[in-house]
Amino acid sequence: MMIQAKGIEKSFGTLKVLKGIDFCAEKSEIVSIMGTSGAGKSTLLQILGTLSTPDAGSLVIDGVDVLQLRSEALAEFRNRRIGFVFQFHHLLPEFTALENVMIPAFIAGRSRKEAEAAAKALLSELGLQERMSHKPSQLSGGEQQRVAIARALINNPAVLFADEPSGNLDSRTKEELHRLFFELRDKHGQTIVIVTHDPLLAEMCDRSLYMVDGQFVQNTQSSDY
């Protein structure tokens, strides 16, 4: 089991956002989480991604009890074993596509030569070999999101978390991005957890979970992939 979360609870003031969530994902599985706004999807994703701490519950990722790690060890684990893709790509505007992708590799202590080689390989794999020297403002929305995906994959994480990754894209670019996740999983073997409002993307996933008011209410299996 790549991710095993049990009894996850989270409140903000008097508002209880997550009410004892259990979640698991196998190695190389792609799981979507759907639900209306305010259901708790993004809060759960932030906790699963170790960006936020639950009020109660347990979380084991890739065999590591992450809630027991101290801050420095947790930051190192997150950098090396977890990748993130958000609706808003959060690329640094003053850096090129290549430089943006290399940043997490530098944080992980990899040499410039190694980081640059890995970044170039990923960007080429994602069809951006001609765009490496471009800054984010010179790239289309789909290209920016591909750069963000390359950045998330640079340290070969065990898990990739995506929060509405295609929310700002047109329908054609959105479909290309959706298929890209499955191509990447097949090649690199990551477990991928995707929060989405897009039913077409959810249907493509190995499993689709639905959240209502801080709890899962259904679990469906896709036969397409």
C-alpha positions in Angstrom: 0.0 0.0 0.0 1.5 3.3 -1.0 -0.9 5.6 1.0 -2.8 4.5 4.1 -4.7 7.2 6.0 -7.1 6.3 8.8 -9.5 8.4 10.9 -8.4 11.8 9.4 -10.1 14.7 11.1 -9.6 18.4 10.6 -11.5 21.4 11.9 -11.1 25.2 11.3 -12.5 26.9 14.4 -15.9 25.3 15.1 -16.2 24.0 11.5 -15.3 20.3 11.2 -14.1 19.9 7.6 -13.0 16.3 7.7 -14.9 13.8 9.8 -12.9 10.6 10.2 -11.7 10.0 6.6 -10.2 6.6 5.7 -8.2 6.6 2.4 -5.8 4.2 0.8 -4.1 4.0 -2.6 -1.9 1.2 -4.1 1.4 1.7 -5.8 0.8 3.0 -9.4 -2.9 3.5 -8.8 -4.7 6.6 -10.0 -7.5 7.8 -7.7 -9.8 10.7 -8.2 -11.6 12.6 -5.5 -14.7 14.5 -6.5 -17.3 16.5 -4.6 -18.9 19.9 -4.4 -17.0 23.0 -3.3 -16.6 22.9 0.5 -16.8 19.1 0.7 -13.2 19.0 2.1 -11.4 17.6 -1.0 -8.5 20.1 -1.1 -8.1 20.0 2.7 -7.7 16.2 2.5 -5.3 16.5 -0.3 -3.1 19.0 1.6 -3.1 16.6 4.6 -2.2 13.5 2.4 0.5 15.6 0.8 1.9 16.6 4.3 1.3 20.3 3.7 -1.2 20.4 6.5 -1.5 18.4 9.8 -4.7 16.6 10.8 -6.3 17.1 14.2 -6.6 13.3 14.5 -5.8 10.2 12.5 -2.8 8.4 11.1 -1.0 8.7 7.7 1.6 6.3 6.3 3.1 7.1 2.9 5.5 4.6 1.2 6.0 2.8 4.5 6.8 6.0 6.5 4.6 7.3 9.4 4.9 10.9 8.2 2.9 12.4 11.1 5.8 11.3 13.4 8.5 13.1 11.4 10.0 16.3 12.7 9.8 19.3 10.5 13.2 19.0 8.8 12.8 15.3 8.1 9.2 15.9 6.9 10.3 18.6 4.5 13.0 16.3 3.1 10.6 13.5 2.7 8.1 15.8 0.9 10.8 17.1 -1.4 12.0 13.6 -2.4 8.9 11.4 -2.3 5.9 13.7 -3.1 5.1 15.8 -6.1 2.4 18.5 -6.4 0.5 19.9 -9.4 -2.0 22.7 -8.7 -4.7 24.4 -10.7 -2.6 27.5 -10.7 0.9 26.3 -11.7 2.9 28.5 -9.3 5.8 28.8 -11.7 8.3 31.5 -10.8 7.9 34.2 -13.4 11.6 35.3 -13.4 12.9 31.9 -14.3 12.8 29.9 -17.5 10.9 26.6 -17.8 14.1 24.7 -17.4 15.1 26.6 -14.3 11.7 26.2 -12.7 11.9 22.4 -13.2 15.4 22.3 -11.7 14.5 24.0 -8.4 13.3 21.0 -6.5 16.3 19.0 -7.6 18.6 21.7 -6.1 16.6 21.6 -2.9 17.2 17.8 -2.8 21.0 18.5 -3.1 21.5 17.3 -6.6 24.3 18.8 -8.7 23.5 21.4 -11.4 24.7 19.0 -14.1 22.4 16.2 -12.8 19.5 18.5 -12.2 19.8 20.0 -15.7 20.0 16.7 -17.4 16.9 15.3 -15.6 14.9 18.5 -16.2 15.8 18.5 -19.9 14.8 14.8 -20.2 11.4 15.5 -18.5 10.6 18.6 -20.6 11.5 16.7 -23.8 9.3 13.8 -22.7 6.5 16.3 -22.2 7.0 17.8 -25.7 8.6 21.1 -24.5 12.1 20.6 -25.9 11.7 23.8 -27.9 10.4 25.8 -24.9 12.9 25.2 -22.2 14.4 28.7 -22.4 11.0 30.4 -22.3 9.7 32.1 -19.2 6.1 31.3 -18.0 4.6 34.4 -19.6 5.8 33.2 -22.9 4.1 29.8 -22.6 0.4 28.8 -23.1 -1.7 27.6 -20.2 -1.2 24.0 -21.2 2.6 24.4 -21.6 2.8 26.0 -18.2 1.0 23.1 -16.6 3.3 20.6 -18.3 6.3 22.5 -16.9 4.6 22.3 -13.5 4.2 18.5 -14.0 7.9 18.2 -15.0 8.8 20.1 -11.8 6.7 17.8 -9.7 8.4 14.7 -11.2 12.0 15.9 -11.2 12.9 14.0 -8.0 11.0 10.9 -9.1 8.5 11.0 -6.3 6.5 7.9 -5.2 3.3 9.9 -5.1 1.9 12.8 -7.2 -1.0 14.9 -5.9 -2.9 17.0 -8.3 -5.5 19.6 -7.2 -7.8 20.6 -10.1 -4.9 20.3 -12.5 -6.9 21.0 -15.7 -9.3 23.5 -14.2 -8.1 26.5 -16.2 -7.5 24.8 -19.5 -9.6 24.6 -22.7 -11.3 21.3 -23.6 -8.7 20.1 -26.0 -5.7 21.0 -23.8 -7.6 19.5 -20.8 -8.0 16.1 -22.6 -4.3 16.0 -23.6 -3.3 16.7 -20.0 -5.7 14.0 -18.6 -4.1 11.4 -20.9 -0.7 12.6 -19.9 -1.2 11.6 -16.3 -1.9 8.0 -17.4 1.1 7.9 -19.8 3.3 9.2 -16.9 2.0 6.6 -14.5 2.6 3.8 -17.1 6.2 5.0 -17.6 7.3 6.1 -14.1 5.0 4.1 -11.8 3.8 6.9 -9.6 0.7 6.7 -7.4 -1.5 9.7 -8.4 -4.3 11.3 -6.4 -6.3 13.9 -8.3 -8.9 16.3 -6.9 -11.2 17.2 -9.7 -14.6 18.5 -10.7 -14.3 16.9 -14.2 -16.3 13.7 -14.5 -14.5 12.7 -17.6 -11.2 12.7 -15.8 -12.7 10.9 -12.8 -14.1 8.2 -15.1 -10.6 7.6 -16.5 -9.1 6.8 -13.1 -8.7 3.4 -11.5 -11.0 4.5 -8.7 -13.2 7.6 -8.1 -14.2 8.6 -4.6 -16.9 11.2 -3.9 -16.9 13.5 -0.8 -19.9 15.1 0.8 -19.6 17.2 3.9 -16.2 15.8 5.0 -16.9 12.2 4.3 -16.7 9.7 1.4 -20.1 8.6 0.2 -19.3 6.4 -2.8 -16.5 4.4 -4.3 -16.6 3.4 -8.0 -14.3 1.4 -10.1 -13.5 2.4 -13.7 -13.3 -0.3 -16.4 -11.8 2.0 -19.0 -8.2 1.8 -17.7 
